[in-house]
């Protein structure tokens, strides 16, 4: 009788272990997103001979900033935008995209304690991203020292909150989703501003 009870106990333990293993497999975290952001809008053709990017943002490289921990950054998005969207089709002049701010700041948020806090999945982190840039176009006139100047300014901001229960991949995914938001806002706002202020140097 003792042997039979022990075998039942072993069988039960094996069933519990199998169920736990299946549960662990089912709850494995989703993989982190692929770190790549692109732009699909038609090229912005400018009547200049070259396009340059002047990155003046100096990241602090420490908390509360977190952009230095990721492959995709707001400044990198601006570089990618200039490479993808801007096309020089003129004989003289230069277009310069100056990056003034490319920060992502992480803020730890207060959470509730006690029973309510124990049983609730609370937001404990907020990411705030800012991408500020200026596109300048300078074209030399017929007389020496005579230039025609045009500019378009843009500030794209966004926020993303993260739950207490989020694992590392979840947090990376939230950051990447925020970068997508910033990229879309930057693209939309700067394209609209270029169309508004630079029509004399836009080429159909």
N, C-alpha and C positions, 0 to 999 in steps of 0.2 A: 504493500500500500504506500509505504514511504517513497519507494522508487517511482511509482506511477504519479504521485503528486509532484515530485521534482520534475519529471518530464513535462508535465502540464505547465509548470512554472517556466521551464526553459522555452517551451513553445510560445507561451504568452509574451515572454521577454523578447523573443525573436520577432513577433508580430509588432510589438511596440517599437522596436529598433527599426524595422522596415518602414513603418509608418512615418517615423521621425525622419528617416533618410529621404523618403519621397517628399515630405513636407519641405525639407531643406532644399531639395532640387527645385521644387516648384517656386520657392521664395528667393532663388538666386537673383542678385541684383542685375538689372539690365545693363548691357555694356555702355560705356561712356560714348557720347556722340563723336562722330568724325569731325576733327577740328578743321573745317574748311568753309569759307563764306565767299560767295561770288555774286556778281551783278549781271543781270540779263537785259537791262535797258539798252536801247540803241546808242551807238557812240555819240558823244558830244563833240562835234567837229568845230575847232577853233582856228581862226585865221592867224596862227602863229607858227613859228618854225620849230619850237620845242616846248616840252612840258617838263616841269621839275617839281619835286616835293621837298619842302623845307620843314623838317620835323623839329620844332622848338619845344616840344613837351619833354620835360626832364622828370621821369618817374622817380618817386622816392625810393622804391624798391623795398619797402617795409610796410607793416600794418599801420593804419587800417587799409592801405592800398593792397589790392590782390591781383592786378593785371599782370604783374611780373611772374605769377605762378602758372600762367596759362599760355598756350601756343597762339591763341587768337586774342588780340588786344584792339582797343579802339583805334590806336595809332596805326596798327597794321591794317585795319579795315580802310582807313583813309588812303594808305599807300595802294591797297588793292583797288580801291575805287578809281584813283587817278590812272593806274595802269590799265584798267578795264574800260572806263568810260570816256576818258579824255583822249582826243586824237588831234595832233597838230597837222594842219593842211595848208599852212601859209608859207610865205617866203621870209618873213622877218617877225620879230617879236617873241615874247616868251610868256607862257602861262605858269604860274607858281601856286601850288597848293600848300599853304602854310598851316601846319598842325599846331594849335595853341594849347589844347587840353585833350588828354586821352586817358583819363583816370577811371578806375573802378574801385569804389570804396565799400568795404564790408562793415556793417554795423550789427553788433550783437544786441538783440532785443530782449527785454525782460519777459520772463515766463512765470505763470502762476504756479504756486506750490500747493501742498495739501492734496486732498482727494481729487479735486477738480483738475489739478495739474497732472496728477498721476495717470488719470484715465483719459485725458485729452491730448491729442497730437497738436502741439502749438507751434506757431511760427517763431523761430528763434534767431533768424538771420535775415538781413536785408542787404541786397547788393544795389548800389547806385552807380550808374555809368554815365560819363559825359564825354562827348566828342565835339570839340569846338575847332573850327577851321575857317580859313579865308582863302578864296581863290582870287588871285590877282592876274590881270593881263596888261602887259605893257608893250605897245607897238610904236616903234620909232617913226616919226613923221618925215616929211620931205626935208625939213631943216634940221641941222645938227642940234642935239639937245632937246628937240621937240618930240614929246611922247604923248600918245593917247593912252589913258589909263582907265581900266574898268575893274570892278571888284564885286565879289559875292560872298557874303558871310553866312555861316550856319552854326547853330548849336543844337546837337541832338542829345537828348537825355532819356534815360529809362531806368526803371526799378524792377527788381525781382525779389520775392520773398521765398524763404526756404523753411520747410517744416523741421521740427525737432528730430523726427524719425529718419530723416534723409541720410542715406549712406554717401560715401565719397563719390560714387558715380552719379547719384542723384544731384549732388551739389555741383559737380562738373557740368551736368546737363542744364541745370538752372543758369549757370554762368554762360554757357553757350547759347541758350535761348535768349538771354539778355543781349548778347553780341549780335544775334540775328535781328532783334528789335532795333538796336542802335544802327545797324547797317541799313535797314529799310528806311528808318527815319532820316538818316544822313543822306541817303541817295535821293529820296523824294524831295526833301527840303532844299538841298543844294541844286538839284536839277531845276526846280521851280525858280530859285533865286537867279540862276544863270540865265534862264529864259527871260526873266524880268529886267535884269540889269546889263546884259551883255549882247543884246541883239545885233549891234553893229559889227561884232566880231564872230558871230555864229554863222557857220556855213551849212546850208541845207544838206 
